[in-house]
């Protein structure tokens, strides 16, 4: 599943998107974003890492 991190107030939320055609510079977003929404375009791997931590299970 492809996601982008969309700004919601003071935080960013992982939002599923459907992607279309892409090249070296551009990616077509078919659905999941509205015109004018603010989203993370660089260094999103930090946010993905934090998202992964939320689903981690720690056993003693």
PDB file with SEQRES, HELIX, SHEET and CRYST1 records, atoms N, CA, C and O in Angstrom:
SEQRES   1 A   60  UNK UNK UNK UNK UNK UNK UNK UNK UNK UNK UNK UNK UNK          
SEQRES   2 A   60  UNK UNK UNK UNK UNK UNK UNK UNK UNK UNK UNK UNK UNK          
SEQRES   3 A   60  UNK UNK UNK UNK UNK UNK UNK UNK UNK UNK UNK UNK UNK          
SEQRES   4 A   60  UNK UNK UNK UNK UNK UNK UNK UNK UNK UNK UNK UNK UNK          
SEQRES   5 A   60  UNK UNK UNK UNK UNK UNK UNK UNK                              
HELIX    1 AA1 UNK A   45  UNK A   54  1                                  10    
SHEET    1 AA1 3 UNK A   2  UNK A   8  0                                        
SHEET    2 AA1 3 UNK A  11  UNK A  22 -1                                        
SHEET    3 AA1 3 UNK A  27  UNK A  31 -1                                        
CRYST1    1.000    1.000    1.000  90.00  90.00  90.00 P 1           1          
ATOM      1  N   UNK A   1       0.846  -1.171   0.000  1.00  0.00           N  
ATOM      2  CA  UNK A   1       0.000   0.000   0.000  1.00  0.00           C  
ATOM      3  C   UNK A   1       0.898   1.242   0.000  1.00  0.00           C  
ATOM      4  O   UNK A   1       1.862   1.324   0.761  1.00  0.00           O  
ATOM      5  N   UNK A   2       0.571   2.191  -0.850  1.00  0.00           N  
ATOM      6  CA  UNK A   2       1.294   3.453  -0.880  1.00  0.00           C  
ATOM      7  C   UNK A   2       0.601   4.447   0.046  1.00  0.00           C  
ATOM      8  O   UNK A   2      -0.627   4.530   0.078  1.00  0.00           O  
ATOM      9  N   UNK A   3       1.399   5.194   0.794  1.00  0.00           N  
ATOM     10  CA  UNK A   3       0.853   6.225   1.671  1.00  0.00           C  
ATOM     11  C   UNK A   3       1.671   7.503   1.502  1.00  0.00           C  
ATOM     12  O   UNK A   3       2.840   7.475   1.118  1.00  0.00           O  
ATOM     13  N   UNK A   4       1.017   8.616   1.800  1.00  0.00           N  
ATOM     14  CA  UNK A   4       1.710   9.891   1.947  1.00  0.00           C  
ATOM     15  C   UNK A   4       1.330  10.421   3.322  1.00  0.00           C  
ATOM     16  O   UNK A   4       0.302  10.037   3.881  1.00  0.00           O  
ATOM     17  N   UNK A   5       2.156  11.297   3.860  1.00  0.00           N  
ATOM     18  CA  UNK A   5       1.891  11.891   5.164  1.00  0.00           C  
ATOM     19  C   UNK A   5       1.316  13.279   4.941  1.00  0.00           C  
ATOM     20  O   UNK A   5       2.000  14.186   4.465  1.00  0.00           O  
ATOM     21  N   UNK A   6       0.037  13.428   5.298  1.00  0.00           N  
ATOM     22  CA  UNK A   6      -0.711  14.654   5.081  1.00  0.00           C  
ATOM     23  C   UNK A   6      -0.777  15.424   6.383  1.00  0.00           C  
ATOM     24  O   UNK A   6      -1.000  14.846   7.447  1.00  0.00           O  
ATOM     25  N   UNK A   7      -0.579  16.752   6.296  1.00  0.00           N  
ATOM     26  CA  UNK A   7      -0.639  17.578   7.492  1.00  0.00           C  
ATOM     27  C   UNK A   7      -2.078  17.713   7.961  1.00  0.00           C  
ATOM     28  O   UNK A   7      -2.973  18.076   7.197  1.00  0.00           O  
ATOM     29  N   UNK A   8      -2.276  17.412   9.235  1.00  0.00           N  
ATOM     30  CA  UNK A   8      -3.571  17.549   9.907  1.00  0.00           C  
ATOM     31  C   UNK A   8      -3.333  18.375  11.165  1.00  0.00           C  
ATOM     32  O   UNK A   8      -3.005  17.829  12.219  1.00  0.00           O  
ATOM     33  N   UNK A   9      -3.498  19.685  11.056  1.00  0.00           N  
ATOM     34  CA  UNK A   9      -3.225  20.562  12.197  1.00  0.00           C  
ATOM     35  C   UNK A   9      -1.739  20.596  12.491  1.00  0.00           C  
ATOM     36  O   UNK A   9      -0.940  20.977  11.635  1.00  0.00           O  
ATOM     37  N   UNK A  10      -1.360  20.195  13.718  1.00  0.00           N  
ATOM     38  CA  UNK A  10       0.032  20.230  14.142  1.00  0.00           C  
ATOM     39  C   UNK A  10       0.771  18.910  13.928  1.00  0.00           C  
ATOM     40  O   UNK A  10       1.924  18.780  14.340  1.00  0.00           O  
ATOM     41  N   UNK A  11       0.136  17.942  13.300  1.00  0.00           N  
ATOM     42  CA  UNK A  11       0.789  16.652  13.095  1.00  0.00           C  
ATOM     43  C   UNK A  11       0.552  16.165  11.660  1.00  0.00           C  
ATOM     44  O   UNK A  11      -0.163  16.802  10.887  1.00  0.00           O  
ATOM     45  N   UNK A  12       1.154  15.046  11.327  1.00  0.00           N  
ATOM     46  CA  UNK A  12       0.995  14.452  10.001  1.00  0.00           C  
ATOM     47  C   UNK A  12       0.388  13.068  10.149  1.00  0.00           C  
ATOM     48  O   UNK A  12       0.733  12.323  11.067  1.00  0.00           O  
ATOM     49  N   UNK A  13      -0.518  12.728   9.242  1.00  0.00           N  
ATOM     50  CA  UNK A  13      -1.225  11.463   9.287  1.00  0.00           C  
ATOM     51  C   UNK A  13      -0.934  10.659   8.020  1.00  0.00           C  
ATOM     52  O   UNK A  13      -0.971  11.206   6.917  1.00  0.00           O  
ATOM     53  N   UNK A  14      -0.644   9.365   8.171  1.00  0.00           N  
ATOM     54  CA  UNK A  14      -0.433   8.488   7.020  1.00  0.00           C  
ATOM     55  C   UNK A  14      -1.762   8.320   6.300  1.00  0.00           C  
ATOM     56  O   UNK A  14      -2.754   7.906   6.901  1.00  0.00           O  
ATOM     57  N   UNK A  15      -1.780   8.641   5.013  1.00  0.00           N  
ATOM     58  CA  UNK A  15      -2.991   8.587   4.208  1.00  0.00           C  
ATOM     59  C   UNK A  15      -2.757   7.695   2.994  1.00  0.00           C  
ATOM     60  O   UNK A  15      -1.840   7.952   2.214  1.00  0.00           O  
ATOM     61  N   UNK A  16      -3.569   6.650   2.818  1.00  0.00           N  
ATOM     62  CA  UNK A  16      -3.399   5.782   1.643  1.00  0.00           C  
ATOM     63  C   UNK A  16      -3.683   6.541   0.349  1.00  0.00           C  
ATOM     64  O   UNK A  16      -4.595   7.366   0.290  1.00  0.00           O  
ATOM     65  N   UNK A  17      -2.902   6.259  -0.675  1.00  0.00           N  
ATOM     66  CA  UNK A  17      -3.103   6.870  -1.987  1.00  0.00           C  
ATOM     67  C   UNK A  17      -3.022   5.797  -3.065  1.00  0.00           C  
ATOM     68  O   UNK A  17      -2.411   4.745  -2.876  1.00  0.00           O  
ATOM     69  N   UNK A  18      -3.642   6.083  -4.185  1.00  0.00           N  
ATOM     70  CA  UNK A  18      -3.510   5.239  -5.366  1.00  0.00           C  
ATOM     71  C   UNK A  18      -2.698   6.028  -6.376  1.00  0.00           C  
ATOM     72  O   UNK A  18      -3.062   7.140  -6.758  1.00  0.00           O  
ATOM     73  N   UNK A  19      -1.581   5.429  -6.804  1.00  0.00           N  
ATOM     74  CA  UNK A  19      -0.667   6.098  -7.716  1.00  0.00           C  
ATOM     75  C   UNK A  19      -0.877   5.608  -9.144  1.00  0.00           C  
ATOM     76  O   UNK A  19      -1.283   4.471  -9.383  1.00  0.00           O  
ATOM     77  N   UNK A  20      -0.587   6.507 -10.085  1.00  0.00           N  
ATOM     78  CA  UNK A  20      -0.692   6.168 -11.496  1.00  0.00           C  
ATOM     79  C   UNK A  20       0.681   6.154 -12.135  1.00  0.00           C  
ATOM     80  O   UNK A  20       1.613   5.521 -11.640  1.00  0.00           O  
ATOM     81  N   UNK A  21       0.786   6.861 -13.238  1.00  0.00           N  
ATOM     82  CA  UNK A  21       2.039   6.898 -13.989  1.00  0.00           C  
ATOM     83  C   UNK A  21       3.101   7.672 -13.235  1.00  0.00           C  
ATOM     84  O   UNK A  21       2.794   8.582 -12.465  1.00  0.00           O  
ATOM     85  N   UNK A  22       4.369   7.300 -13.463  1.00  0.00           N  
ATOM     86  CA  UNK A  22       5.474   8.025 -12.840  1.00  0.00           C  
ATOM     87  C   UNK A  22       6.669   8.019 -13.765  1.00  0.00           C  
ATOM     88  O   UNK A  22       6.812   7.154 -14.629  1.00  0.00           O  
ATOM     89  N   UNK A  23       7.535   9.017 -13.560  1.00  0.00           N  
ATOM     90  CA  UNK A  23       8.799   9.085 -14.278  1.00  0.00           C  
ATOM     91  C   UNK A  23       9.868   9.497 -13.281  1.00  0.00           C  
ATOM     92  O   UNK A  23       9.675   9.347 -12.075  1.00  0.00           O  
ATOM     93  N   UNK A  24      10.991  10.015 -13.763  1.00  0.00           N  
ATOM     94  CA  UNK A  24      12.100  10.378 -12.868  1.00  0.00           C  
ATOM     95  C   UNK A  24      11.775  11.556 -11.954  1.00  0.00           C  
ATOM     96  O   UNK A  24      12.430  11.729 -10.926  1.00  0.00           O  
ATOM     97  N   UNK A  25      10.785  12.365 -12.302  1.00  0.00           N  
ATOM     98  CA  UNK A  25      10.469  13.565 -11.528  1.00  0.00           C  
ATOM     99  C   UNK A  25       9.090  13.577 -10.908  1.00  0.00           C  
ATOM    100  O   UNK A  25       8.908  14.159  -9.838  1.00  0.00           O  
ATOM    101  N   UNK A  26       8.128  12.961 -11.534  1.00  0.00           N  
ATOM    102  CA  UNK A  26       6.736  13.126 -11.151  1.00  0.00           C  
ATOM    103  C   UNK A  26       6.053  11.783 -10.897  1.00  0.00           C  
ATOM    104  O   UNK A  26       6.416  10.756 -11.471  1.00  0.00           O  
ATOM    105  N   UNK A  27       5.057  11.827 -10.019  1.00  0.00           N  
ATOM    106  CA  UNK A  27       4.197  10.667  -9.768  1.00  0.00           C  
ATOM    107  C   UNK A  27       2.753  11.162  -9.818  1.00  0.00           C  
ATOM    108  O   UNK A  27       2.396  12.137  -9.156  1.00  0.00           O  
ATOM    109  N   UNK A  28       1.943  10.491 -10.597  1.00  0.00           N  
ATOM    110  CA  UNK A  28       0.530  10.833 -10.676  1.00  0.00           C  
ATOM    111  C   UNK A  28      -0.190  10.228  -9.473  1.00  0.00           C  
ATOM    112  O   UNK A  28      -0.052   9.037  -9.194  1.00  0.00           O  
ATOM    113  N   UNK A  29      -0.964  11.061  -8.760  1.00  0.00           N  
ATOM    114  CA  UNK A  29      -1.786  10.579  -7.646  1.00  0.00           C  
ATOM    115  C   UNK A  29      -3.225  10.534  -8.152  1.00  0.00           C  
ATOM    116  O   UNK A  29      -3.835  11.567  -8.427  1.00  0.00           O  
ATOM    117  N   UNK A  30      -3.752   9.324  -8.267  1.00  0.00           N  
ATOM    118  CA  UNK A  30      -5.097   9.138  -8.797  1.00  0.00           C  
ATOM    119  C   UNK A  30      -6.142   9.434  -7.722  1.00  0.00           C  
ATOM    120  O   UNK A  30      -7.163  10.062  -8.001  1.00  0.00           O  
ATOM    121  N   UNK A  31      -5.888   8.984  -6.500  1.00  0.00           N  
ATOM    122  CA  UNK A  31      -6.815   9.283  -5.402  1.00  0.00           C  
ATOM    123  C   UNK A  31      -6.076   9.250  -4.075  1.00  0.00           C  
ATOM    124  O   UNK A  31      -5.010   8.648  -3.945  1.00  0.00           O  
ATOM    125  N   UNK A  32      -6.679   9.918  -3.089  1.00  0.00           N  
ATOM    126  CA  UNK A  32      -6.114   9.935  -1.746  1.00  0.00           C  
ATOM    127  C   UNK A  32      -5.663  11.312  -1.295  1.00  0.00           C  
ATOM    128  O   UNK A  32      -5.511  11.551  -0.097  1.00  0.00           O  
ATOM    129  N   UNK A  33      -5.448  12.224  -2.242  1.00  0.00           N  
ATOM    130  CA  UNK A  33      -5.065  13.605  -1.928  1.00  0.00           C  
ATOM    131  C   UNK A  33      -6.040  14.560  -2.580  1.00  0.00           C  
ATOM    132  O   UNK A  33      -6.557  14.297  -3.666  1.00  0.00           O  
ATOM    133  N   UNK A  34      -6.286  15.670  -1.910  1.00  0.00           N  
ATOM    134  CA  UNK A  34      -7.086  16.745  -2.488  1.00  0.00           C  
ATOM    135  C   UNK A  34      -6.166  17.887  -2.882  1.00  0.00           C  
ATOM    136  O   UNK A  34      -5.107  18.076  -2.283  1.00  0.00           O  
ATOM    137  N   UNK A  35      -6.569  18.640  -3.882  1.00  0.00           N  
ATOM    138  CA  UNK A  35      -5.789  19.796  -4.315  1.00  0.00           C  
ATOM    139  C   UNK A  35      -5.572  20.736  -3.134  1.00  0.00           C  
ATOM    140  O   UNK A  35      -6.509  21.058  -2.404  1.00  0.00           O  
ATOM    141  N   UNK A  36      -4.332  21.168  -2.955  1.00  0.00           N  
ATOM    142  CA  UNK A  36      -3.997  22.112  -1.899  1.00  0.00           C  
ATOM    143  C   UNK A  36      -3.611  21.486  -0.564  1.00  0.00           C  
ATOM    144  O   UNK A  36      -3.155  22.196   0.332  1.00  0.00           O  
ATOM    145  N   UNK A  37      -3.785  20.164  -0.408  1.00  0.00           N  
ATOM    146  CA  UNK A  37      -3.379  19.534   0.850  1.00  0.00           C  
ATOM    147  C   UNK A  37      -1.875  19.585   0.999  1.00  0.00           C  
ATOM    148  O   UNK A  37      -1.135  19.409   0.031  1.00  0.00           O  
ATOM    149  N   UNK A  38      -1.430  19.828   2.221  1.00  0.00           N  
ATOM    150  CA  UNK A  38       0.001  19.847   2.516  1.00  0.00           C  
ATOM    151  C   UNK A  38       0.445  18.440   2.880  1.00  0.00           C  
ATOM    152  O   UNK A  38      -0.213  17.754   3.662  1.00  0.00           O  
ATOM    153  N   UNK A  39       1.562  18.015   2.309  1.00  0.00           N  
ATOM    154  CA  UNK A  39       2.062  16.663   2.544  1.00  0.00           C  
ATOM    155  C   UNK A  39       3.581  16.678   2.602  1.00  0.00           C  
ATOM    156  O   UNK A  39       4.219  17.635   2.164  1.00  0.00           O  
ATOM    157  N   UNK A  40       4.152  15.617   3.142  1.00  0.00           N  
ATOM    158  CA  UNK A  40       5.601  15.477   3.232  1.00  0.00           C  
ATOM    159  C   UNK A  40       6.116  15.009   1.875  1.00  0.00           C  
ATOM    160  O   UNK A  40       5.626  14.024   1.322  1.00  0.00           O  
ATOM    161  N   UNK A  41       7.108  15.721   1.342  1.00  0.00           N  
ATOM    162  CA  UNK A  41       7.662  15.326   0.045  1.00  0.00           C  
ATOM    163  C   UNK A  41       9.121  14.881   0.149  1.00  0.00           C  
ATOM    164  O   UNK A  41       9.651  14.289  -0.792  1.00  0.00           O  
ATOM    165  N   UNK A  42       9.772  15.156   1.271  1.00  0.00           N  
ATOM    166  CA  UNK A  42      11.169  14.749   1.459  1.00  0.00           C  
ATOM    167  C   UNK A  42      11.347  14.164   2.852  1.00  0.00           C  
ATOM    168  O   UNK A  42      10.669  14.562   3.799  1.00  0.00           O  
ATOM    169  N   UNK A  43      12.272  13.210   2.961  1.00  0.00           N  
ATOM    170  CA  UNK A  43      12.629  12.596   4.248  1.00  0.00           C  
ATOM    171  C   UNK A  43      11.459  11.906   4.943  1.00  0.00           C  
ATOM    172  O   UNK A  43      11.430  11.833   6.172  1.00  0.00           O  
ATOM    173  N   UNK A  44      10.502  11.402   4.179  1.00  0.00           N  
ATOM    174  CA  UNK A  44       9.357  10.730   4.799  1.00  0.00           C  
ATOM    175  C   UNK A  44       9.744   9.404   5.451  1.00  0.00           C  
ATOM    176  O   UNK A  44       8.960   8.838   6.213  1.00  0.00           O  
ATOM    177  N   UNK A  45      10.956   8.902   5.157  1.00  0.00           N  
ATOM    178  CA  UNK A  45      11.385   7.637   5.787  1.00  0.00           C  
ATOM    179  C   UNK A  45      11.437   7.772   7.303  1.00  0.00           C  
ATOM    180  O   UNK A  45      11.263   6.775   8.003  1.00  0.00           O  
ATOM    181  N   UNK A  46      11.672   8.972   7.836  1.00  0.00           N  
ATOM    182  CA  UNK A  46      11.650   9.169   9.291  1.00  0.00           C  
ATOM    183  C   UNK A  46      10.243   8.920   9.832  1.00  0.00           C  
ATOM    184  O   UNK A  46      10.073   8.290  10.876  1.00  0.00           O  
ATOM    185  N   UNK A  47       9.249   9.414   9.121  1.00  0.00           N  
ATOM    186  CA  UNK A  47       7.866   9.232   9.556  1.00  0.00           C  
ATOM    187  C   UNK A  47       7.452   7.772   9.400  1.00  0.00           C  
ATOM    188  O   UNK A  47       6.741   7.239  10.252  1.00  0.00           O  
ATOM    189  N   UNK A  48       7.885   7.120   8.324  1.00  0.00           N  
ATOM    190  CA  UNK A  48       7.567   5.705   8.131  1.00  0.00           C  
ATOM    191  C   UNK A  48       8.191   4.866   9.233  1.00  0.00           C  
ATOM    192  O   UNK A  48       7.586   3.891   9.679  1.00  0.00           O  
ATOM    193  N   UNK A  49       9.385   5.224   9.681  1.00  0.00           N  
ATOM    194  CA  UNK A  49      10.044   4.502  10.769  1.00  0.00           C  
ATOM    195  C   UNK A  49       9.240   4.647  12.059  1.00  0.00           C  
ATOM    196  O   UNK A  49       9.078   3.678  12.799  1.00  0.00           O  
ATOM    197  N   UNK A  50       8.744   5.834  12.329  1.00  0.00           N  
ATOM    198  CA  UNK A  50       7.934   6.053  13.528  1.00  0.00           C  
ATOM    199  C   UNK A  50       6.629   5.271  13.432  1.00  0.00           C  
ATOM    200  O   UNK A  50       6.164   4.719  14.430  1.00  0.00           O  
ATOM    201  N   UNK A  51       6.040   5.218  12.249  1.00  0.00           N  
ATOM    202  CA  UNK A  51       4.806   4.475  12.042  1.00  0.00           C  
ATOM    203  C   UNK A  51       5.040   2.995  12.315  1.00  0.00           C  
ATOM    204  O   UNK A  51       4.187   2.331  12.904  1.00  0.00           O  
ATOM    205  N   UNK A  52       6.185   2.474  11.892  1.00  0.00           N  
ATOM    206  CA  UNK A  52       6.532   1.079  12.138  1.00  0.00           C  
ATOM    207  C   UNK A  52       6.694   0.768  13.610  1.00  0.00           C  
ATOM    208  O   UNK A  52       6.382  -0.338  14.053  1.00  0.00           O  
ATOM    209  N   UNK A  53       7.184   1.741  14.375  1.00  0.00           N  
ATOM    210  CA  UNK A  53       7.359   1.539  15.818  1.00  0.00           C  
ATOM    211  C   UNK A  53       6.022   1.359  16.515  1.00  0.00           C  
ATOM    212  O   UNK A  53       5.928   0.615  17.492  1.00  0.00           O  
ATOM    213  N   UNK A  54       4.978   2.035  16.023  1.00  0.00           N  
ATOM    214  CA  UNK A  54       3.657   1.935  16.642  1.00  0.00           C  
ATOM    215  C   UNK A  54       3.112   0.521  16.555  1.00  0.00           C  
ATOM    216  O   UNK A  54       2.395   0.079  17.452  1.00  0.00           O  
ATOM    217  N   UNK A  55       3.444  -0.195  15.487  1.00  0.00           N  
ATOM    218  CA  UNK A  55       2.926  -1.543  15.314  1.00  0.00           C  
ATOM    219  C   UNK A  55       3.812  -2.618  15.919  1.00  0.00           C  
ATOM    220  O   UNK A  55       3.472  -3.800  15.887  1.00  0.00           O  
ATOM    221  N   UNK A  56       4.940  -2.212  16.466  1.00  0.00           N  
ATOM    222  CA  UNK A  56       5.876  -3.189  17.036  1.00  0.00           C  
ATOM    223  C   UNK A  56       5.337  -3.736  18.350  1.00  0.00           C  
ATOM    224  O   UNK A  56       4.743  -3.012  19.149  1.00  0.00           O  
ATOM    225  N   UNK A  57       5.557  -5.024  18.554  1.00  0.00           N  
ATOM    226  CA  UNK A  57       5.147  -5.667  19.801  1.00  0.00           C  
ATOM    227  C   UNK A  57       6.404  -6.054  20.569  1.00  0.00           C  
ATOM    228  O   UNK A  57       7.305  -6.699  20.032  1.00  0.00           O  
ATOM    229  N   UNK A  58       6.445  -5.652  21.824  1.00  0.00           N  
ATOM    230  CA  UNK A  58       7.589  -5.972  22.675  1.00  0.00           C  
ATOM    231  C   UNK A  58       7.155  -7.002  23.702  1.00  0.00           C  
ATOM    232  O   UNK A  58       6.196  -6.786  24.442  1.00  0.00           O  
ATOM    233  N   UNK A  59       7.855  -8.112  23.746  1.00  0.00           N  
ATOM    234  CA  UNK A  59       7.544  -9.156  24.720  1.00  0.00           C  
ATOM    235  C   UNK A  59       8.707  -9.295  25.685  1.00  0.00           C  
ATOM    236  O   UNK A  59       9.871  -9.191  25.299  1.00  0.00           O  
ATOM    237  N   UNK A  60       8.378  -9.528  26.935  1.00  0.00           N  
ATOM    238  CA  UNK A  60       9.409  -9.732  27.964  1.00  0.00           C  
ATOM    239  C   UNK A  60       9.680 -11.191  28.158  1.00  0.00           C  
ATOM    240  O   UNK A  60      10.517 -11.559  28.982  1.00  0.00           O  
TER     241      UNK A  60                                                      
END                                                                             
